[in-house]
Amino acid sequence: MPARWLNHQYQIALTLIHLYLHIPFCHHICPYCSFYKHTPGNTDMARFIDALLSEAEARAPKLPTINLETLYLGGGTPSMLSPTLLRRLLEGLNKIFVILPAAEINLEANPATFGSQTASVYADLGISRVSLGAQSFDPAILDTLGRDHDSADIIRSVTLLREAGIENVSVDLIFSVPGQSLDQWEASLEEAMGLLPTHISAYNLTYEEDTVFFERFQQGMYQEVEDLNADMFLLAHEFLTGRGMRHYETSNYAHPGFESRHNRSYWAGKDYLGIGPSAVSTIGGRRWKNIPDTGKYLHTVEQVGHAEYEVEDLTGSQLDLERLALMLRTDEGVHRRHLGEVEPERIEHTVEEGLAEWNGEYFRLLGKGPLLVDSIVDHLAS
């Protein structure tokens, strides 16, 4: 038990914080991904880790608490970090924050980036959940997505994590990929479930600006077919819920007790701290985003201790509208107290259309509602 735990145990009942670390490095750039990322190039990785720790150390005294309930390493490809650097990072964070004994520590991983020895290091460092970027089990679809792994790598990775003692493994999949058929999508779901994951994320491909896929979409090479999107969404819903998984958020399914605690904290409007280039933070109604440039991030943190370049103070009304947009994506729904900015007539119209219902004090989607969540949110918030 860390000494800092004893010094700050009394704070647990007061508040908790959720920490996100952005690791922007990838071996190569996938053509559909819009997150800030780049190949390592000449980046001094040890210097990068030190900058993350410096930023965290500068932020910690200004937080309402240093007790971490969740820690999420996202990217990019965090599993590209060597075991030595990952240990340096997590041990450094443990000196800055109180990582609670039951904290969820999540690592995003590419199936092609780690072996058995590294998986054992993950477990030794207390990583309790791995989100595996499988995306598909079909060779043609993986090729379209520009992935550098195959289905054998996915199977091997899950096996290695389980052998290392990490049972909580989420498999990420993408549907509505150009050229993907319903049969191919169902086959990937079958293979994923055959690995007995605790969680599956099933994302509908969207064409985001500043990606190769978006350029092809604008050129007419790729098309978005709404009926196919709906068919694939419903196929995943029926397939996964029929095998005991809870469809607890539009794109996420979990066996009971294995829902992503970190992501649920976002949706519930809890405070979170983002560290690293392009990372976003929201603390006490103040939101800021870090510089989305690794070189500038390193220089700025070393000079002033932080790298924020966009800052916004959010009103209660803005936070309520955000909560509406996020919580309507969950099977719990949004509490009545966050609907003050929504015209009652719009709420009742959605209910009359059979797309939503009141469950006690919570307004939640049902029927085809989850499939139309984005347009429903636009209707309610406009």
C-alpha positions in Angstrom: 0.0 0.0 0.0 1.6 3.3 -1.1 2.5 5.8 1.7 0.5 8.5 -0.1 -2.6 6.2 0.2 -2.4 6.5 4.0 -2.0 10.3 3.9 -5.0 10.8 1.7 -7.4 8.0 2.5 -9.8 10.4 4.1 -10.4 12.1 0.7 -12.0 9.1 -0.9 -15.5 9.9 0.3 -15.2 13.5 -1.0 -14.4 13.1 -4.7 -12.4 11.1 -7.3 -10.7 12.0 -10.5 -10.4 10.2 -13.8 -7.1 10.5 -15.7 -6.6 10.2 -19.4 -3.1 10.0 -21.0 -2.7 10.5 -24.7 0.1 8.5 -26.3 0.0 9.7 -30.0 2.5 7.3 -31.5 1.6 4.7 -34.2 3.8 2.5 -36.4 1.8 3.8 -39.4 -1.3 5.9 -39.8 -4.6 4.2 -40.4 -6.6 5.9 -43.1 -9.9 6.2 -41.1 -8.5 7.5 -37.8 -9.0 11.2 -36.9 -7.4 11.2 -33.5 -4.1 13.1 -33.1 -1.3 10.7 -33.9 1.9 10.3 -35.8 4.8 7.9 -36.3 7.5 8.3 -33.6 10.0 9.7 -36.0 12.9 11.2 -34.0 10.9 11.8 -30.9 12.9 11.2 -27.7 10.5 8.8 -26.0 12.1 9.1 -22.6 11.7 12.9 -22.9 8.1 12.4 -23.8 7.4 10.3 -20.7 9.1 12.9 -18.5 6.9 15.6 -20.1 3.8 13.6 -19.2 4.9 13.3 -15.6 5.9 17.0 -15.5 2.5 18.0 -16.7 0.8 15.7 -14.2 2.9 16.9 -11.4 2.1 20.6 -12.2 -1.7 19.8 -12.4 -2.1 17.6 -9.4 -1.9 20.4 -6.7 -4.7 22.3 -8.4 -7.1 19.4 -8.5 -9.9 18.8 -6.0 -8.3 15.5 -5.2 -5.4 13.3 -6.2 -7.4 10.0 -5.8 -7.6 8.3 -9.2 -10.6 6.0 -9.8 -9.7 5.3 -13.4 -6.6 5.7 -15.5 -6.8 5.4 -19.3 -3.9 5.2 -21.7 -5.2 6.0 -25.1 -3.8 7.1 -28.4 -2.4 6.5 -30.9 -1.0 3.1 -29.8 0.0 3.1 -26.1 1.2 -0.5 -26.4 4.1 0.8 -28.5 5.7 2.1 -25.3 8.5 -0.2 -24.2 8.0 -2.1 -20.9 10.8 0.1 -19.5 9.1 3.4 -20.4 5.6 2.1 -19.4 7.0 1.2 -16.0 8.7 4.6 -15.7 5.4 6.3 -16.5 3.1 4.3 -14.2 5.6 4.4 -11.3 6.0 8.1 -11.8 2.2 8.6 -11.7 1.9 6.6 -8.5 4.2 9.2 -6.9 2.0 12.1 -8.0 -1.5 10.6 -7.5 -3.1 8.1 -5.3 -4.1 5.2 -7.6 -6.8 3.5 -5.6 -6.4 -0.2 -5.0 -9.6 -0.9 -7.0 -8.8 1.6 -9.8 -9.5 0.6 -13.4 -6.2 1.0 -15.3 -6.9 0.6 -19.0 -4.4 0.3 -21.9 -5.3 0.5 -25.6 -3.3 -2.0 -27.5 -2.6 -3.0 -31.1 -2.5 -6.9 -31.4 0.7 -6.7 -33.3 2.7 -4.7 -30.7 3.3 -6.9 -27.7 4.4 -10.4 -26.8 4.2 -12.7 -23.7 6.9 -10.9 -21.8 5.3 -7.5 -22.3 1.9 -8.9 -21.4 3.4 -10.0 -18.1 4.8 -6.5 -17.5 1.3 -5.1 -18.0 -0.1 -7.3 -15.3 2.8 -6.6 -13.0 2.2 -2.9 -13.4 -1.4 -3.2 -12.3 -3.1 -2.8 -15.8 -6.5 -4.3 -15.2 -8.2 -3.8 -18.5 -6.9 -3.9 -22.1 -8.8 -2.5 -25.1 -7.6 -4.5 -28.1 -7.9 -2.7 -31.4 -8.9 -5.8 -33.5 -11.3 -3.8 -35.8 -12.1 -7.0 -37.8 -11.1 -10.6 -38.3 -11.6 -10.5 -42.1 -8.3 -10.1 -44.1 -9.9 -8.0 -46.8 -11.5 -5.6 -44.3 -8.3 -5.3 -42.2 -6.5 -4.4 -45.5 -9.0 -1.8 -46.3 -8.6 -0.3 -42.8 -4.8 -0.3 -43.2 -4.3 -2.5 -40.1 -0.9 -4.1 -39.6 -2.2 -7.3 -37.9 -4.2 -10.3 -38.8 -6.8 -12.5 -37.1 -4.0 -14.8 -35.7 -2.4 -11.8 -34.0 -5.8 -11.0 -32.3 -6.2 -14.5 -31.0 -2.6 -14.7 -29.8 -2.9 -11.3 -28.0 -6.0 -12.3 -26.1 -4.3 -15.6 -25.1 -1.2 -13.8 -23.9 -3.2 -11.4 -21.8 -5.2 -14.1 -20.2 -2.0 -16.2 -19.5 -0.5 -13.0 -17.8 -3.6 -12.8 -15.6 -5.5 -10.0 -17.3 -9.0 -11.3 -17.6 -10.7 -8.0 -18.5 -10.2 -7.8 -22.3 -12.3 -5.6 -24.6 -12.3 -6.3 -28.3 -12.9 -3.3 -30.5 -14.6 -3.8 -33.9 -15.7 -1.5 -36.7 -18.7 -2.0 -39.0 -19.9 -0.3 -42.3 -16.3 -0.5 -43.6 -16.3 0.1 -47.4 -16.8 -3.2 -49.1 -17.9 -5.0 -45.9 -20.9 -7.3 -46.1 -23.4 -8.3 -43.4 -21.9 -11.9 -43.6 -18.4 -10.5 -43.0 -19.6 -8.4 -40.1 -21.4 -11.4 -38.5 -18.3 -13.6 -39.0 -16.1 -11.0 -37.1 -18.7 -10.9 -34.3 -18.6 -14.7 -34.1 -14.8 -14.9 -34.0 -14.7 -12.1 -31.4 -17.2 -13.8 -29.1 -15.2 -17.1 -29.5 -12.4 -15.4 -27.6 -14.8 -14.9 -24.6 -14.1 -11.2 -24.2 -15.6 -9.3 -21.2 -16.5 -6.4 -23.4 -17.0 -5.5 -27.1 -17.0 -2.1 -28.7 -18.8 -2.1 -32.0 -18.2 1.2 -33.8 -20.0 2.4 -36.9 -17.4 3.8 -39.2 -17.7 7.6 -39.7 -15.9 9.7 -42.3 -14.0 12.2 -40.3 -12.2 15.3 -41.6 -8.4 15.1 -42.1 -8.4 11.4 -42.9 -7.8 9.6 -46.1 -11.2 7.9 -45.9 -12.9 11.4 -45.8 -11.1 12.4 -48.9 -12.2 9.2 -50.7 -15.8 9.9 -49.4 -15.7 13.4 -50.9 -14.4 12.0 -54.2 -17.3 9.5 -54.3 -15.0 6.5 -53.9 -16.8 5.6 -50.7 -20.4 6.0 -49.8 -22.4 5.9 -46.6 -25.5 3.6 -46.8 -27.8 4.3 -44.0 -29.9 1.1 -44.4 -26.7 -1.0 -44.2 -25.5 0.9 -41.2 -28.9 0.2 -39.5 -28.8 -3.5 -40.5 -25.2 -3.9 -39.1 -26.1 -2.0 -35.9 -29.2 -4.2 -35.3 -27.2 -7.4 -36.2 -24.6 -6.6 -33.5 -27.3 -5.7 -31.0 -29.2 -8.9 -31.4 -26.1 -11.1 -31.7 -24.3 -9.7 -28.6 -27.3 -9.2 -26.3 -28.4 -12.7 -27.3 -25.2 -14.0 -25.8 -25.6 -12.3 -22.5 -24.0 -9.0 -23.1 -25.5 -5.7 -21.9 -25.9 -3.0 -24.6 -25.1 -0.3 -22.1 -24.1 2.4 -24.6 -24.7 2.9 -28.3 -21.4 1.4 -29.3 -20.5 -0.7 -26.2 -21.5 -4.1 -24.9 -20.3 -5.8 -21.7 -20.9 -8.8 -19.5 -22.4 -7.5 -16.2 -19.7 -5.8 -14.1 -17.3 -5.3 -17.0 -18.6 -2.0 -18.3 -15.9 0.6 -18.9 -15.8 2.7 -15.7 -13.6 5.3 -17.3 -15.9 5.9 -20.3 -19.0 5.9 -18.0 -17.4 8.7 -16.0 -17.3 10.8 -19.2 -20.9 10.1 -20.0 -22.0 10.9 -16.4 -20.3 14.3 -16.6 -17.6 13.7 -14.0 -14.4 15.6 -13.8 -11.5 14.3 -15.8 -7.9 15.3 -16.4 -6.2 14.9 -19.8 -2.4 14.7 -20.1 -0.4 14.7 -23.3 -0.6 16.4 -26.7 -4.2 17.1 -27.8 -5.7 15.8 -24.5 -8.8 17.5 -23.2 -9.6 18.1 -19.5 -12.8 19.3 -17.7 -12.5 20.2 -14.1 -15.1 22.2 -12.2 -16.7 23.5 -15.3 -13.4 24.7 -16.9 -12.4 22.9 -20.0 -9.0 23.1 -21.8 -7.3 21.3 -24.6 -3.6 20.7 -24.9 -1.5 21.7 -28.0 -2.1 19.0 -30.7 1.6 18.9 -31.7 4.1 16.7 -29.9 7.1 18.8 -30.5 5.4 22.0 -29.3 3.9 20.1 -26.4 7.3 18.9 -25.1 8.8 22.4 -25.4 5.8 24.1 -23.7 5.6 21.7 -20.8 9.3 22.0 -20.2 9.0 25.8 -20.2 5.8 26.5 -18.2 4.6 23.1 -16.9 1.5 22.8 -19.1 0.5 22.9 -22.7 -3.1 24.2 -22.8 -4.0 26.3 -25.8 -7.8 26.3 -25.8 -9.7 27.2 -22.7 -13.5 27.5 -22.1 -15.6 28.1 -19.0 -18.8 26.0 -19.4 -22.2 27.2 -18.0 -24.5 24.9 -16.2 -26.8 24.9 -19.2 -23.9 23.8 -21.5 -23.0 21.0 -19.2 -26.6 19.8 -19.1 -26.9 19.7 -22.9 -23.6 17.8 -23.0 -25.0 15.4 -20.4 -28.1 14.9 -22.5 -26.1 14.1 -25.6 -23.9 11.6 -23.8 -26.3 9.9 -21.4 -29.0 9.4 -24.0 -26.5 7.0 -25.6 -26.6 4.8 -22.5 -29.3 2.3 -21.5 -29.7 4.2 -18.2 -30.8 7.5 -19.9 -30.6 11.0 -18.7 -32.0 12.3 -15.4 -34.8 14.8 -15.4 -32.7 17.4 -13.7 -30.5 17.7 -16.8 -33.4 18.4 -19.2 -34.2 21.9 -18.0 -33.0 23.4 -21.4 -35.2 21.1 -23.4 -38.7 22.1 -24.5 -41.2 19.7 -22.9 -43.0 19.4 -26.2 -39.9 17.9 -27.9 -39.6 15.3 -25.2 -43.2 14.3 -25.4 -43.0 14.1 -29.2 -40.1 11.7 -28.9 -42.1 9.5 -26.5 -45.2 9.6 -28.7 -43.0 8.4 -31.6 -42.1 5.3 -29.6 -38.4 6.3 -29.6 -38.1 7.0 -25.8 -39.8 6.5 -22.5 -39.7 7.7 -18.9 -38.2 5.2 -16.5 -38.8 6.8 -13.1 -36.8 10.1 -13.2 -34.8 9.0 -16.2 -35.6 9.7 -19.9 -34.2 6.9 -22.0 -34.3 5.7 -25.6 -36.0 2.5 -26.7 -37.0 0.7 -29.9 -35.2 2.3 -32.8 -34.2 5.2 -30.6 -30.6 4.1 -29.9 -30.1 3.7 -33.7 -31.3 7.4 -34.2 -29.6 8.8 -31.1 -27.7 11.6 -32.9 -30.8 12.9 -34.7 -32.8 12.7 -31.5 -30.2 14.7 -29.6 -30.3 17.3 -32.4 -34.1 17.4 -32.2 -34.1 17.8 -28.4 -31.2 20.3 -28.2 -32.2 22.6 -31.1 
